Amino acid sequence: MAVAVEGTPHLPEPFAPPWQREDFARVLDQLTEQYRSPVRVEVREADGTMFTDIITPGKRRRPDPEPEPDAQAPAAPALLGLHRGGFVPGEDVAVAVVIAHAEAAPDSTARILLTPDQLAGSPTREVILLGRVSGTTTVGHPA
């Protein structure tokens, strides 16, 4: 693949391998970022076909601020689990209030993990598992 900008060859970084077809999107991203304006692209394929397009630069994103040096990483959330049987192996098992889906294991059991925040929306703290294929329904309190 050869790249030219206004007739001037645009080469890979020194010591980098030559441009390959899979580099096309990355090269366009680099050029639109560099010029910060729409870029007219002409592509000429080896078989003689040609197409033209206009590529516009994406919106600039603000970099994430550096974390405070004294900031501690947040603690991992506690997880609550529920394990019940009677499901068809591989079936989709709904968790109600449906905030997630779990897949039944080969031994026909389903296991879900929830954070306390996910469970906080239920005043009864009950979780319903519903097998979409088997029709198996189970109600439990995660522990």
Backbone as a ProteinNet text record, in pm:
[ID]
protein_1_A
[PRIMARY]
MAVAVEGTPHLPEPFAPPWQREDFARVLDQLTEQYRSPVRVEVREADGTMFTDIITPGKRRRPDPEPEPDAQAPAAPALLGLHRGGFVPGEDVAVAVVIAHAEAAPDSTARILLTPDQLAGSPTREVILLGRVSGTTTVGHPA
[TERTIARY]
85.7	0	90.3	61	134.1	40.6	91.8	13.3	84.2	6.3	60.8	-34.9	23.6	-54.9	-19.2	-118.2	-98.5	19.8	29.8	132.6	265.3	282.3	407.4	391.9	486.2	474	465.5	375.8	360.1	406.7	521.9	586.4	564.7	577.1	569.6	686.4	676	784.2	914	1029.3	1155.8	1163.5	1214.6	1232.4	1100.5	986.8	857.9	840.9	762.5	739.7	659.7	664.8	588.5	438.5	363.8	219.2	158.2	62.3	-16.3	-162	-243.5	-385.1	-453.8	-414.7	-478.5	-440.7	-341.4	-302.7	-389.1	-474.6	-549.9	-626.2	-708.2	-789.2	-700.1	-593.3	-502.8	-436.1	-394	-329.4	-429.1	-552.4	-653.1	-679.2	-685.8	-705.8	-591	-467	-350.8	-355.3	-388.6	-389	-501.1	-620.7	-729.2	-699.4	-634.5	-595.9	-487.8	-392	-282	-332.2	-419.7	-464.4	-588.7	-659.8	-780.3	-878.8	-888	-984	-1023.4	-1134.9	-1173.4	-1063.1	-1050	-946.5	-1014.5	-977.5	-1027.9	-937.1	-998	-921.7	-953.5	-849.8	-864.7	-797.7	-872.2	-817.9	-815.5	-697.6	-681.4	-639.9	-727.1	-701.5	-609.2	-549.5	-458.3	-529.7	-661.3	-735.3	-780	-740.3	-772.6	-895.2	-974	-1090.3	-1044.2	-1128.8	-1094.2	-1218.6	-1203	-1312.8	-1257.1	-1344.2	-1307.7	-1404.9	-1354.4	-1439.3	-1381.1	-1463.8	-1419.9	-1427.2	-1316.5	-1309.6	-1295.8	-1384.3	-1377.7	-1314.4	-1241.5	-1178.6	-1284.2	-1254.5	-1343.8	-1331.7	-1426.2	-1419.9	-1302.9	-1236.5	-1124.4	-1179.4	-1116.4	-1154.7	-1056.7	-1110.2	-1021.6	-957.9	-829.3	-765.8	-817.4	-824.8	-865.4	-763.6	-811.3	-714.6	-631.6	-509.1	-421.1	-477.1	-474.1	-525.6	-435.8	-499.6	-424	-325.7	-202.9	-104.4	-147.1	-224.2	-267.4	-397.4	-460.8	-590	-572.1	-658.1	-654.8	-754.1	-721.6	-812.8	-938.8	-1056.7	-1179.7	-1181	-1239.7	-1248.3	-1341.9	-1310.7	-1396.9	-1532	-1642	-1773.7	-1794.8	-1870.9	-1907.1	-2009.8	-2002.6	-2097	-2181.1	-2307.1	-2399.8	-2436.7	-2454.3	-2479.4	-2607.1	-2658.9	-2774.6	-2748.1	-2770.8	-2740.3	-2861.5	-2927.2	-3045	-3037.1	-3105.5	-3107.7	-3241.1	-3253.7	-3377.6	-3381.8	-3271.6	-3269.3	-3217.4	-3253.9	-3202.5	-3059.3	-2963.2	-2824.9	-2814.3	-2745.9	-2724.3	-2836.5	-2950	-3060.4	-3031	-3093.5	-3081.5	-3170.2	-3116.4	-3189.9	-3201.4	-3324.7	-3346.4	-3334.4	-3280.4	-3270.6	-3359.9	-3462.9	-3559	-3534.6	-3553.9	-3579.9	-3468	-3502.8	-3404.5	-3295.2	-3185.4	-3067.5	-2952.7	-2973.1	-2867.6	-2926.4	-2850.1	-2883.5	-2765.7	-2796.1	-2693.1	-2719.4	-2617.2	-2633	-2627.9	-2723.7	-2725.8	-2605.8	-2548.7	-2432.5	-2474.5	-2379.7	-2412.3	-2484.3	-2468.1	-2538	-2676.8	-2728.6	-2862.2	-2877.9	-2770.1	-2780.4	-2747.4	-2799.6	-2768.4	-2712.7	-2610.9	-2548.6	-2540.2	-2584.6	-2576.5	-2497.9	-2433.9	-2362.8	-2413.1	-2449.6	-2500.7	-2422.3	-2412.6	-2356.3	-2470.1	-2439.7	-2546	-2623.8	-2556.2	-2626.3	-2731.6	-2701.6	-2799.7	-2920.7	-2898.2	-3006.1	-3083.7	-3025.4	-3089.2	-3221.2	-3243.1	-3367.4	-3485.1	-3461.6	-3569.8	-3597.5	-3716.7	-3745.8	-3751.1	-3778.9	-3784.8	-3651.5	-3555.5	-3424	-3438.9	-3549.3	-3569.8	-3519.6	-3469.6	-3425.3	-3500.6	-3551.9	-3624.3	-3537.9	-3517.8	-3449.4	-3555.2	-3560.3	-3661.3	-3591.7	-3608.9	-3552.8	-3634.4	-3574.6	-3647.1	-3689.6	-3623.9	-3659.5	-3738.7	-3687.5	-3749.9	-3872.7	-3883.9	-3992.2	-3967.1	-3851.5	-3818.4	-3811.1	-3879.2	-3877.3	-3835.2	-3744.4	-3703.3	-3688.4	-3726.3	-3715.9	-3622.7	-3531.2	-3438.2	-3382	-3312.5	-3244.2	-3094	-3025.2	-2882	-2808.6	-2705.3	-2623.8	-2478.3
-116.4	0	122.7	217	343.2	454.5	547.8	660.3	787.9	882.2	1013.1	1119.7	1229.7	1343.3	1459.9	1506.1	1613.6	1583.3	1458	1415.9	1377.9	1403.4	1371.1	1238.3	1146.5	1017.2	1032.8	958.5	953.5	814.6	809.2	681.2	639.4	509	463.4	519.9	508.3	551.3	480.6	542.4	474.6	337.8	240	102	25.7	89.6	18.9	-54.7	-162.1	-232.8	-145.8	-178.6	-101	-107.4	-7.1	-6.4	-133	-187	-300.6	-256.2	-331.8	-297.9	-281.2	-362.8	-353.8	-225.5	-150.1	-22.8	93.9	70.2	176.3	263.7	204.4	282.6	361.3	298.9	365.2	485.7	470.7	581.4	696.2	664.1	769.5	839.7	764.8	826.1	920.8	877.7	961.7	1091.2	1079.4	1197.8	1294.2	1244.5	1335.7	1401.4	1329	1387.5	1493.1	1465.5	1558.6	1688.1	1678.5	1796.8	1860.3	1788	1836.3	1901.7	1843.7	1890.4	1770.3	1782.1	1671.2	1639.6	1511.8	1465.4	1395.8	1435.6	1368.5	1249.7	1131.6	1008.4	948.4	919.5	848.1	712.8	608.2	472.7	413.1	365.2	297.8	154.5	62.2	-79.4	-135.5	-249.7	-314	-351.3	-378.8	-417.6	-298.3	-176	-56	18.2	-42.2	29.3	141	245.5	361.2	413.4	459.8	529.1	645.4	741.8	863.2	881.2	929.9	955.1	1073.7	1134.2	1241.5	1186.8	1190.8	1141.9	1264	1274.2	1386	1340.9	1429.3	1390.7	1371.6	1281.1	1260.7	1376.1	1382.2	1486.7	1458.3	1564.6	1548.4	1513.9	1417.1	1377.5	1438.6	1480.8	1529.2	1408.1	1414	1299.6	1288.3	1165.7	1143.2	1208.2	1273.7	1335.4	1229.1	1265.4	1173.9	1152.3	1028.5	1005.7	1072.8	1113.7	1172.9	1069.3	1109.6	1011.3	940.3	1009.7	948.8	871	880	813.3	662	597.4	452.2	394.7	278.2	211	172.4	186.9	149.6	-0.4	-33.6	-174.4	-247.7	-372.9	-454.5	-472.1	-465.3	-479.3	-621.6	-631.3	-763.4	-824.7	-953.5	-1022.1	-1118.7	-1128.2	-1220.2	-1324.1	-1448.9	-1554.3	-1631	-1694.8	-1783	-1898.6	-2022.4	-2142.3	-2235.6	-2264.9	-2351.1	-2446.8	-2560	-2661	-2663.9	-2760	-2780.1	-2715.7	-2658.5	-2591.2	-2685.7	-2656.9	-2732.2	-2685.8	-2778.1	-2736.1	-2640.4	-2528.8	-2430.6	-2330.5	-2347	-2253.6	-2118	-2014.4	-1879.7	-1869.2	-1819.4	-1808.5	-1659.7	-1608	-1467.3	-1445.3	-1330.9	-1289.6	-1167.2	-1174.7	-1064	-991.1	-865.5	-768.4	-787.5	-806.1	-852.4	-747	-774.6	-688.7	-765.7	-896.9	-979.8	-1111.1	-1185.1	-1321	-1410.2	-1531.3	-1630.4	-1750.8	-1826.8	-1947.5	-2068.3	-2159.3	-2279.3	-2367.3	-2427	-2514	-2650.7	-2731.8	-2865.1	-2953.8	-2924.5	-3005.1	-2948.3	-2858.1	-2798.2	-2699	-2645.7	-2544.6	-2408	-2305.5	-2168.5	-2097.3	-2016.5	-1941.2	-1796.5	-1706.1	-1564	-1495.5	-1385.7	-1303.3	-1160.7	-1099.5	-963.4	-880.1	-751	-661.1	-620.2	-581	-532.5	-416.8	-330.7	-219.5	-269.5	-377.1	-431.8	-486.5	-545.6	-604.7	-498.6	-382.4	-277.7	-231.5	-250.9	-210.1	-297.7	-407.2	-498.8	-487.5	-440.4	-427.8	-563.2	-671.6	-804.3	-875.9	-820.8	-883	-1021.4	-1042.6	-1169.9	-1159.8	-1271.1	-1281.2	-1396.1	-1372.7	-1476.3	-1519.9	-1650.8	-1707.4	-1774.5	-1742.3	-1796.5	-1859.1	-1989.1	-2057.7	-2027.1	-1967.9	-1928.5	-2048.8	-2161.9	-2282.4	-2378.4	-2408.8	-2508.2	-2455.5	-2325.3	-2268.9	-2279.5	-2332.3	-2345.8	-2207.5	-2192.6	-2066.5	-2097.5	-2016.6	-2033.1	-1894.5	-1883.6	-1759.1	-1783.4	-1693.6	-1711.3	-1580	-1586.5	-1472.5	-1496.8	-1418.3	-1436.8	-1418	-1497.5	-1486.4	-1470.8
0	0	0	-85.9	-92	-47.3	31.9	81	40.6	-12.7	-47.5	4.8	52.5	99.2	8.6	-67.5	-165.2	-256.5	-299.8	-393.3	-330.1	-200	-131.3	-59.2	-79.4	-11.8	140.4	200	346.5	387.3	452.2	481.7	626.2	653.9	793	873.4	1004.5	1093.3	1052.8	1081.7	1050.9	1119.6	1048.9	1094.1	1107.4	1078.7	1081.9	949.4	948.2	822.1	725	596.6	498	530	479.8	499.3	440.8	510	461.5	453.3	384.2	368.3	504.3	601.8	734	808.5	757.8	818.3	770.4	672.7	606.2	705.7	792.9	886.9	983.9	1031.9	1125.9	1060.8	934.2	862.8	845.1	809	793.4	926	1033.5	1165.9	1198.6	1171.6	1200.2	1118.5	990.9	904.6	941.1	968.7	1006.5	1140.5	1232.1	1360.9	1340.1	1253.1	1227.6	1164.9	1064.2	992	1054	1138.8	1205.4	1108.5	989.3	890.5	804.9	732.1	645.2	544.3	512.7	421.1	303.8	181.7	61.6	35.4	25.9	9.4	-126.9	-203.5	-329.7	-313	-339.6	-329	-468	-507.4	-636.4	-606.7	-643	-618.2	-726.2	-699	-794.3	-923.8	-916.7	-1037.2	-1120.4	-1077.4	-1153.8	-1103.2	-1017	-964.9	-873	-865.4	-784.8	-715.2	-591.6	-527.5	-447.8	-423.7	-351.5	-236.4	-123	-7.3	68.9	152.9	241.2	383.7	454.4	592	682.2	780.8	873.9	1004.6	1069.7	1197	1304.7	1397.5	1510.5	1608	1701.4	1803.1	1895.2	1933.9	2027.6	2163.9	2224	2358.8	2456.8	2568.7	2673.9	2739.3	2762.5	2829.3	2972	3021.6	3159.4	3250.8	3355.9	3447	3517.1	3548.2	3619.7	3758.8	3808.7	3943.1	4047.3	4155.5	4265.9	4317.4	4350.8	4396.9	4525.3	4610.6	4736.2	4721.6	4605.4	4587.2	4592.1	4668.7	4678.1	4579.3	4527.5	4435.1	4511.3	4447.4	4516.9	4545.5	4657.6	4696.5	4601.9	4574.8	4489.1	4557.8	4480.7	4543.1	4594.3	4701.7	4753.9	4659.5	4638.6	4550.6	4632	4594.8	4657.5	4553.9	4592.5	4495.1	4522.1	4420.1	4427.6	4333.1	4378.2	4299.8	4310.3	4198.5	4197.7	4079.9	4088.6	3983.4	3911	3816.4	3742.4	3606.5	3562.8	3433.8	3325.9	3201.9	3088.6	3063.9	3050.9	3027.8	2908.6	2930.6	2825.4	2806.3	2876.7	2853	2914.7	2859.6	2910.8	3034.3	3144.4	3269.6	3304	3307.7	3338.8	3488.7	3526.6	3666.1	3680.1	3765.2	3777	3907.9	3917.2	3813.5	3712.6	3585.9	3489.5	3473.2	3541.6	3532	3469.4	3448.4	3390.9	3342.6	3265.2	3224.4	3260.6	3297.7	3327.2	3238.5	3210.1	3129.2	3221.1	3203.5	3285.5	3252.5	3357.1	3342.7	3290	3243.6	3193.1	3295.5	3424.9	3526.4	3557	3473.2	3479.7	3594	3647.3	3751.5	3693.8	3760	3721.8	3843	3821.8	3930.3	3886.9	3972.5	3942.5	4052.8	4018	4115.1	4101	4212.4	4213.1	4313.5	4287.4	4387.6	4480.6	4601.8	4691	4630	4552.5	4487.7	4389.4	4315.8	4222.3	4297.1	4410.9	4489.6	4566.7	4588.1	4667.2	4607.1	4478.3	4414.6	4451	4517.9	4555.1	4704.8	4743.2	4886.2	4957.4	4884.2	4945.7	4939.2	4862.9	4839.5	4776.8	4704.2	4636	4493.1	4443.7	4304.9	4241.6	4121.7	4047.9	3930.5	3917.2	3801.2	3716.7	3588.9	3498	3378.7	3361	3244.9	3121.7	3021.6	2900.3	2817.1	2831.1	2756.3	2844.5	2962.3	3050.2	3121.1	3135.6	3213.2	3362.8	3401.3	3542.6	3605.5	3717.7	3792	3933.9	3986.3	4125	4185.8	4312.4	4386.6	4502.7	4526	4636.6	4684.7	4795.4	4854.7	4842.2	4758.1	4742.7	4874.7	4891.2	5012.2	4976.4
[MASK]
+++++++++++++++++++++++++++++++++++++++++++++++++++++++++++++++++++++++++++++++++++++++++++++++++++++++++++++++++++++++++++++++++++++++++++++++

